[in-house]
């Protein structure tokens, strides 16, 4: 799984992605995880970025790879999260509470 790819590889029929790209063509999309995108967000004066649910990303990783939850977290962190940096990087929302 690539950490990120160009937006032209993202699903153009996804209404969240198409609207995001319209307002921020430089927004980073995590290709292959469209179902984990839960919306967009912006800070004051900035362009919008994608918002992904880490829980949904992890479920997808486990479905695709067969990894257990601990190994899926490790994969997520090293292969996805560490590669997403910069002003157009998505926000990664974790809905679990410890």
Rosetta constraint file for C-alpha pairs under 8 A:
AtomPair CA 1 CA 79 HARMONIC 7.73 0.50
AtomPair CA 2 CA 31 HARMONIC 7.58 0.50
AtomPair CA 2 CA 79 HARMONIC 7.46 0.50
AtomPair CA 2 CA 80 HARMONIC 7.65 0.50
AtomPair CA 3 CA 30 HARMONIC 6.43 0.50
AtomPair CA 3 CA 31 HARMONIC 7.84 0.50
AtomPair CA 3 CA 79 HARMONIC 5.89 0.50
AtomPair CA 3 CA 80 HARMONIC 4.66 0.50
AtomPair CA 3 CA 81 HARMONIC 7.78 0.50
AtomPair CA 3 CA 83 HARMONIC 6.02 0.50
AtomPair CA 3 CA 84 HARMONIC 7.37 0.50
AtomPair CA 4 CA 28 HARMONIC 6.83 0.50
AtomPair CA 4 CA 29 HARMONIC 6.15 0.50
AtomPair CA 4 CA 30 HARMONIC 4.77 0.50
AtomPair CA 4 CA 31 HARMONIC 6.06 0.50
AtomPair CA 4 CA 80 HARMONIC 7.66 0.50
AtomPair CA 4 CA 83 HARMONIC 7.65 0.50
AtomPair CA 4 CA 84 HARMONIC 7.59 0.50
AtomPair CA 5 CA 9 HARMONIC 6.79 0.50
AtomPair CA 5 CA 10 HARMONIC 8.00 0.50
AtomPair CA 5 CA 28 HARMONIC 7.59 0.50
AtomPair CA 5 CA 29 HARMONIC 6.71 0.50
AtomPair CA 5 CA 30 HARMONIC 6.65 0.50
AtomPair CA 5 CA 31 HARMONIC 6.05 0.50
AtomPair CA 6 CA 10 HARMONIC 7.37 0.50
AtomPair CA 6 CA 28 HARMONIC 7.53 0.50
AtomPair CA 6 CA 29 HARMONIC 7.25 0.50
AtomPair CA 7 CA 21 HARMONIC 7.74 0.50
AtomPair CA 7 CA 28 HARMONIC 7.26 0.50
AtomPair CA 7 CA 29 HARMONIC 6.19 0.50
AtomPair CA 7 CA 31 HARMONIC 7.95 0.50
AtomPair CA 8 CA 12 HARMONIC 7.78 0.50
AtomPair CA 9 CA 31 HARMONIC 6.89 0.50
AtomPair CA 10 CA 17 HARMONIC 7.64 0.50
AtomPair CA 10 CA 29 HARMONIC 7.07 0.50
AtomPair CA 10 CA 31 HARMONIC 5.61 0.50
AtomPair CA 10 CA 32 HARMONIC 7.65 0.50
AtomPair CA 10 CA 34 HARMONIC 7.78 0.50
AtomPair CA 11 CA 17 HARMONIC 7.32 0.50
AtomPair CA 11 CA 34 HARMONIC 7.42 0.50
AtomPair CA 12 CA 17 HARMONIC 6.83 0.50
AtomPair CA 12 CA 18 HARMONIC 5.83 0.50
AtomPair CA 13 CA 17 HARMONIC 7.91 0.50
AtomPair CA 13 CA 18 HARMONIC 7.05 0.50
AtomPair CA 14 CA 18 HARMONIC 6.19 0.50
AtomPair CA 14 CA 34 HARMONIC 7.66 0.50
AtomPair CA 15 CA 19 HARMONIC 6.07 0.50
AtomPair CA 16 CA 20 HARMONIC 6.03 0.50
AtomPair CA 16 CA 37 HARMONIC 7.99 0.50
AtomPair CA 16 CA 39 HARMONIC 6.40 0.50
AtomPair CA 16 CA 40 HARMONIC 7.57 0.50
AtomPair CA 17 CA 21 HARMONIC 6.06 0.50
AtomPair CA 17 CA 29 HARMONIC 7.99 0.50
AtomPair CA 17 CA 50 HARMONIC 7.96 0.50
AtomPair CA 18 CA 22 HARMONIC 6.23 0.50
AtomPair CA 19 CA 23 HARMONIC 6.47 0.50
AtomPair CA 20 CA 24 HARMONIC 5.81 0.50
AtomPair CA 20 CA 25 HARMONIC 7.44 0.50
AtomPair CA 20 CA 27 HARMONIC 7.31 0.50
AtomPair CA 20 CA 40 HARMONIC 7.19 0.50
AtomPair CA 20 CA 48 HARMONIC 6.80 0.50
AtomPair CA 20 CA 49 HARMONIC 7.08 0.50
AtomPair CA 20 CA 50 HARMONIC 7.22 0.50
AtomPair CA 21 CA 25 HARMONIC 4.46 0.50
AtomPair CA 21 CA 26 HARMONIC 7.29 0.50
AtomPair CA 21 CA 27 HARMONIC 6.61 0.50
AtomPair CA 23 CA 47 HARMONIC 7.03 0.50
AtomPair CA 23 CA 48 HARMONIC 6.97 0.50
AtomPair CA 24 CA 47 HARMONIC 5.93 0.50
AtomPair CA 24 CA 48 HARMONIC 6.27 0.50
AtomPair CA 24 CA 49 HARMONIC 7.39 0.50
AtomPair CA 26 CA 88 HARMONIC 6.25 0.50
AtomPair CA 27 CA 48 HARMONIC 7.52 0.50
AtomPair CA 27 CA 49 HARMONIC 5.61 0.50
AtomPair CA 27 CA 50 HARMONIC 7.02 0.50
AtomPair CA 27 CA 88 HARMONIC 4.71 0.50
AtomPair CA 27 CA 89 HARMONIC 6.47 0.50
AtomPair CA 27 CA 90 HARMONIC 7.44 0.50
AtomPair CA 28 CA 49 HARMONIC 7.36 0.50
AtomPair CA 28 CA 50 HARMONIC 7.23 0.50
AtomPair CA 28 CA 84 HARMONIC 7.95 0.50
AtomPair CA 28 CA 88 HARMONIC 5.77 0.50
AtomPair CA 28 CA 89 HARMONIC 5.21 0.50
AtomPair CA 28 CA 90 HARMONIC 6.23 0.50
AtomPair CA 29 CA 50 HARMONIC 6.92 0.50
AtomPair CA 29 CA 89 HARMONIC 7.98 0.50
AtomPair CA 29 CA 90 HARMONIC 7.25 0.50
AtomPair CA 30 CA 34 HARMONIC 7.39 0.50
AtomPair CA 33 CA 37 HARMONIC 6.90 0.50
AtomPair CA 33 CA 57 HARMONIC 6.54 0.50
AtomPair CA 33 CA 60 HARMONIC 7.55 0.50
AtomPair CA 35 CA 56 HARMONIC 7.55 0.50
AtomPair CA 36 CA 52 HARMONIC 5.39 0.50
AtomPair CA 36 CA 53 HARMONIC 5.46 0.50
AtomPair CA 36 CA 54 HARMONIC 7.51 0.50
AtomPair CA 36 CA 56 HARMONIC 5.00 0.50
AtomPair CA 36 CA 57 HARMONIC 5.66 0.50
AtomPair CA 37 CA 50 HARMONIC 6.87 0.50
AtomPair CA 37 CA 51 HARMONIC 5.72 0.50
AtomPair CA 37 CA 52 HARMONIC 4.25 0.50
AtomPair CA 37 CA 53 HARMONIC 6.39 0.50
AtomPair CA 38 CA 50 HARMONIC 7.99 0.50
AtomPair CA 38 CA 51 HARMONIC 5.78 0.50
AtomPair CA 38 CA 52 HARMONIC 5.49 0.50
AtomPair CA 38 CA 53 HARMONIC 6.42 0.50
AtomPair CA 39 CA 50 HARMONIC 6.17 0.50
AtomPair CA 39 CA 51 HARMONIC 5.22 0.50
AtomPair CA 39 CA 52 HARMONIC 7.19 0.50
AtomPair CA 40 CA 48 HARMONIC 6.14 0.50
AtomPair CA 40 CA 49 HARMONIC 5.46 0.50
AtomPair CA 40 CA 50 HARMONIC 4.51 0.50
AtomPair CA 40 CA 51 HARMONIC 5.04 0.50
AtomPair CA 41 CA 48 HARMONIC 5.29 0.50
AtomPair CA 41 CA 49 HARMONIC 5.58 0.50
AtomPair CA 41 CA 50 HARMONIC 6.56 0.50
AtomPair CA 41 CA 51 HARMONIC 6.55 0.50
AtomPair CA 41 CA 91 HARMONIC 7.87 0.50
AtomPair CA 42 CA 46 HARMONIC 5.95 0.50
AtomPair CA 42 CA 47 HARMONIC 5.98 0.50
AtomPair CA 42 CA 48 HARMONIC 4.43 0.50
AtomPair CA 42 CA 49 HARMONIC 6.26 0.50
AtomPair CA 43 CA 47 HARMONIC 7.64 0.50
AtomPair CA 43 CA 48 HARMONIC 7.67 0.50
AtomPair CA 47 CA 88 HARMONIC 7.91 0.50
AtomPair CA 48 CA 88 HARMONIC 7.91 0.50
AtomPair CA 49 CA 88 HARMONIC 5.92 0.50
AtomPair CA 49 CA 89 HARMONIC 6.59 0.50
AtomPair CA 49 CA 90 HARMONIC 5.34 0.50
AtomPair CA 49 CA 91 HARMONIC 7.10 0.50
AtomPair CA 50 CA 89 HARMONIC 7.50 0.50
AtomPair CA 50 CA 90 HARMONIC 4.63 0.50
AtomPair CA 50 CA 91 HARMONIC 6.29 0.50
AtomPair CA 51 CA 90 HARMONIC 5.49 0.50
AtomPair CA 51 CA 91 HARMONIC 4.72 0.50
AtomPair CA 51 CA 92 HARMONIC 5.94 0.50
AtomPair CA 51 CA 93 HARMONIC 6.88 0.50
AtomPair CA 52 CA 56 HARMONIC 7.88 0.50
AtomPair CA 52 CA 57 HARMONIC 7.61 0.50
AtomPair CA 52 CA 90 HARMONIC 7.03 0.50
AtomPair CA 52 CA 91 HARMONIC 6.31 0.50
AtomPair CA 52 CA 92 HARMONIC 5.05 0.50
AtomPair CA 52 CA 93 HARMONIC 5.94 0.50
AtomPair CA 53 CA 57 HARMONIC 6.34 0.50
AtomPair CA 53 CA 92 HARMONIC 5.99 0.50
AtomPair CA 53 CA 93 HARMONIC 4.88 0.50
AtomPair CA 53 CA 94 HARMONIC 6.02 0.50
AtomPair CA 53 CA 95 HARMONIC 7.29 0.50
AtomPair CA 54 CA 58 HARMONIC 6.02 0.50
AtomPair CA 54 CA 92 HARMONIC 5.91 0.50
AtomPair CA 54 CA 93 HARMONIC 5.71 0.50
AtomPair CA 54 CA 94 HARMONIC 5.20 0.50
AtomPair CA 54 CA 95 HARMONIC 7.64 0.50
AtomPair CA 55 CA 59 HARMONIC 6.26 0.50
AtomPair CA 55 CA 94 HARMONIC 6.29 0.50
AtomPair CA 55 CA 95 HARMONIC 6.86 0.50
AtomPair CA 55 CA 96 HARMONIC 7.80 0.50
AtomPair CA 56 CA 60 HARMONIC 6.24 0.50
AtomPair CA 57 CA 61 HARMONIC 6.21 0.50
AtomPair CA 57 CA 76 HARMONIC 7.86 0.50
AtomPair CA 58 CA 62 HARMONIC 6.15 0.50
AtomPair CA 58 CA 69 HARMONIC 7.64 0.50
AtomPair CA 58 CA 72 HARMONIC 6.16 0.50
AtomPair CA 58 CA 73 HARMONIC 6.80 0.50
AtomPair CA 58 CA 76 HARMONIC 6.94 0.50
AtomPair CA 59 CA 63 HARMONIC 6.13 0.50
AtomPair CA 60 CA 64 HARMONIC 6.07 0.50
AtomPair CA 61 CA 65 HARMONIC 5.85 0.50
AtomPair CA 61 CA 66 HARMONIC 7.61 0.50
AtomPair CA 61 CA 67 HARMONIC 7.36 0.50
AtomPair CA 61 CA 72 HARMONIC 6.27 0.50
AtomPair CA 61 CA 76 HARMONIC 7.71 0.50
AtomPair CA 62 CA 66 HARMONIC 4.90 0.50
AtomPair CA 62 CA 67 HARMONIC 4.98 0.50
AtomPair CA 62 CA 68 HARMONIC 6.54 0.50
AtomPair CA 62 CA 69 HARMONIC 7.12 0.50
AtomPair CA 62 CA 72 HARMONIC 6.10 0.50
AtomPair CA 63 CA 67 HARMONIC 7.83 0.50
AtomPair CA 67 CA 71 HARMONIC 5.76 0.50
AtomPair CA 67 CA 72 HARMONIC 5.53 0.50
AtomPair CA 68 CA 72 HARMONIC 5.98 0.50
AtomPair CA 69 CA 73 HARMONIC 6.20 0.50
AtomPair CA 70 CA 74 HARMONIC 6.41 0.50
AtomPair CA 71 CA 75 HARMONIC 6.12 0.50
AtomPair CA 72 CA 76 HARMONIC 5.98 0.50
AtomPair CA 73 CA 77 HARMONIC 6.03 0.50
AtomPair CA 74 CA 78 HARMONIC 6.21 0.50
AtomPair CA 75 CA 79 HARMONIC 5.60 0.50
AtomPair CA 75 CA 80 HARMONIC 7.54 0.50
AtomPair CA 76 CA 80 HARMONIC 5.16 0.50
AtomPair CA 76 CA 81 HARMONIC 6.29 0.50
AtomPair CA 77 CA 81 HARMONIC 4.86 0.50
AtomPair CA 77 CA 82 HARMONIC 6.11 0.50
AtomPair CA 78 CA 82 HARMONIC 5.66 0.50
AtomPair CA 78 CA 83 HARMONIC 7.73 0.50
AtomPair CA 79 CA 83 HARMONIC 6.80 0.50
AtomPair CA 80 CA 84 HARMONIC 6.66 0.50
AtomPair CA 84 CA 89 HARMONIC 5.45 0.50
AtomPair CA 84 CA 90 HARMONIC 7.08 0.50
AtomPair CA 85 CA 89 HARMONIC 5.34 0.50
